[in-house]
Amino acid sequence: MKLGLLYLPFIGVFIAGLVFVSNPYVEYILYGYIRYGDGRTEYFSDIVRSFSLPILLSGVLLIGTSIINTMVLTTVILVLISRKKRRKSIVNEANNL
């Protein structure tokens, strides 16, 4: 269970990457006003959504990094477990002699 807690940061990075990939837009609020000849002024505001490639690529990079880190961590954990089992079997064989 202790080694399973090491996966939590990678899960957080993966979720952040999914959020970036699912919504790679930036919203701008445009403010302005129109002044008419008779002295009347009309204010307006508009929200503009713009696609942002850097946000999308950041999300892809975060997802890829978390997947690779998870695979490396799993490999390291499996190697440590196999070495521990091998050590125990060597000790047991030595005690049986």
Number of C-alpha atoms within 10 A of each C-alpha: 5 5 9 9 8 13 14 11 12 19 15 13 18 21 16 16 23 16 14 20 20 12 13 18 17 11 11 11 10 10 10 10 10 10 10 9 7 6 7 8 11 10 9 10 10 10 10 11 12 11 12 13 12 12 19 20 15 16 24 16 15 22 22 15 16 20 16 13 14 18 12 12 16 16 12 12 14 12 12 12 12 12 12 12 12 12 12 12 12 12 11 11 10 9 8 7 5
